Amino acid sequence: MRLMAIIRTVARSAESKAATTPVNRVMRVVMDHCCGALIRGFPLTSAPHAPEGGGRRGRAERPGDQPPFAGDELFSNRHSIYSGYVILAVALALLSAIAFGVSDFLGGLAAMRLRVVPATAIIYLFSTFILAILVVLGDGEWSPASVLAGSAAGLLAIIGFLTFYAALALGPMSLASPLIAVLESVVPIAVAVARGERLTPWSWVAVTLAVASGILISVRRRSDPARVRVRTRTVVLSVVAGVSLGLSIVSLDLAPDESGLTSGLVESAVGLIVLAPLLALPAGGARARHALSLLDGDAVRARPPSPGAGRVPGIAAGVLLGGANALLLLALGSGSLAVVSVLVNLYPLATIALSRVALNERMAPAQALGVALALTATVLLAFAQT
C-alpha cells in the first residue's frame, strides 16, 4: 500500500539535494559491495595476445599506442557496475512487493480474528515505529507545509486503511486487493486531469483497463458455488478504501520536496491519534459497539474475537509493512525509478497467492481476467508516472 506516495516523495527529495544521509550511505555501501562481487565474478574484457611467430602486431605493440582495449575495459567496468545496481534494485523491489503483499494478507487475517479497528491499530503502531526510524536516519526537513500535508493525508489514510482491512476481512482478498490497488492509482490521475494536466497515452490505456477490471471483478455468478462471490459490501468498502488512499497520496504530494518522509510520519501519527478514541468506543455502550461493527463482516461479528490469534498476524503485518517501506527505499537508492515502481506495484500477486493457498479462494474466469487487467493497469500507471 501507499507505494506511489513513497516513490514520488523519495524521488523528488533526491532531485532537490544530494544524497548524504545515513540511509543513502548504507544503500551505497551495500550496492557497491554487491556490485564489486559481481565484477569480481565476471572478469573484465581482456586484451588479445600478440600472435606468435612474427605475425601482425596488435594495437598495443605500436609505438605510443595505449594499452590494449583500455577504453573497452573502462566501459566493461562501468557496464558491470550499472548491471549490478539494476540487478540489486530489481531484487529489492521484488522483495518489497512480496513484503507489501504478505502484509496486506496478514492484516486482513488479523481483521478477521481481532476486528478491524484493533487490527488496524496494531499494524499502524509497528509500521509507524519503523517509519520513525527511517525518518531519523533520513534527511527530511520539518515545515508547517509538510505537517499540514501529512495531517490531511492522515485523516484520509485512516479512513482508507480501516475500510481496506474491512474489505480484506470480508473477502474475497484475491479480488479486493487488486481492485483497491488500481483505484488507489487511478485517483491521483483523475485529480491531475481535473487540474488541467495532460495524460500520456499509456495513462489513458491504464485508466480504461482499470474501469474494465472493476466491472469484471464485481461479476457475481450464482451458478457455481465453489467460486468466490463478491458481496456488494466488499465492493463499496473497496471503493471507499481506494478513493481515500488515493486522495491521501494527493495530499502527500502537496508537501515540499525537501520534506522527505516527515509528512508520511505525520500521516501515521495522525492515524494513531484517530485510532485511540476508536479503541475506547466499545466501552461506551451498545450504540458505539454497533457503529464499529459496521466495519466487520457478518461472519466476524458472529464469533467472539480471538486476541491471541489476531495479534500475531497484526504485529507481523505491521513489521512487514515497515520493512517493505525500508526495502523500497533501498531499491530506489539505485536510481532505477521506473523499474522499481513497476515491480513493486505487483504486490497484490502475493496477497492473491496466499488467499488461494491459505483460504482456498477460487475465481471465476471473468474475475481472473479482471484481476489480470487490474494488475496491468496498476503497473502501467506506475510506469506512466515515472
PEFENZI-V842778 format. One line per field, one symbol per residue. ss: DSSP state (2 for helix, 1 for strand, 0 for the rest). phi: phi as a letter, one per 30 degrees, with the letter a starting at -180 (. if undefined). burial: b if it has 16 or more other C-alpha atoms within 10 Angstrom, else e. A space follows every 50 residues. Layout:
ss = ???
phi = ???
burial = ???
This chain:
ss = 00222222222222220000022222222222222222222000000000 00000000222000000002222222222222222222222222222222 22222222222222022222222222222222222220000002222222 22222222222222222222002222222222222222222222000000 22222222222222222000000000000002222222222222222222 22200022200222222222222222222222220222222220000222 22000022222222222222222222222222000022222222000222 222222220000002222222222222222222200
phi = .hddddddddddddddadcbdeddddeddddddddddddddbdddcdddd ddiiddddddddeiddedhddddddddddddddddddddddddddddddd dddddddddddddcidddddddddddddddddddddddbdcdaedddddd ddddddddddddddddddddidddcdddddddddddeedddddddjdccd eddddddddddddddddddccddbddddbddedddddddddddddddddd ddddddeddicdddddeddddddddedddddeddkddddddddddcdddd ddcddceddcddddddddddddddddddddddddidddddddddddeddd ddddddddchdbcdedddddddddddddddddddcc
burial = bbbbbbbbbbbbbbeeeebeeebbeebbeebeebbbebbeeeeeeeeeee eeeeeeeebbeeeeeeebeeeebeebbeebbeebbbbbbbbbbbbbbbbb bbbbbbbbbbbbbbbbbbbbbbbbbbbbbbbbebbeebbbeeeeebbbbb bbbbbbbbbbbbbbbbbbbbbbbbbbbbbbbbbbbbbbbeeeeeeeeeee eebbebbebbbbbbebbbebeeeeeebbbbeeebbebbbbbbbbbbbbbb bbbbbbbbbbbbbbbbbbbbbbebbeebeebbeeeeeeeeebbebbbeeb eeeeeeeeebbebbbbbbbbbbbbbbbbbbbbbbeebebbbbbbbbbbbb bbbbbbeeeebbbbebbbbbbbbbbbbbbbbbbbbb
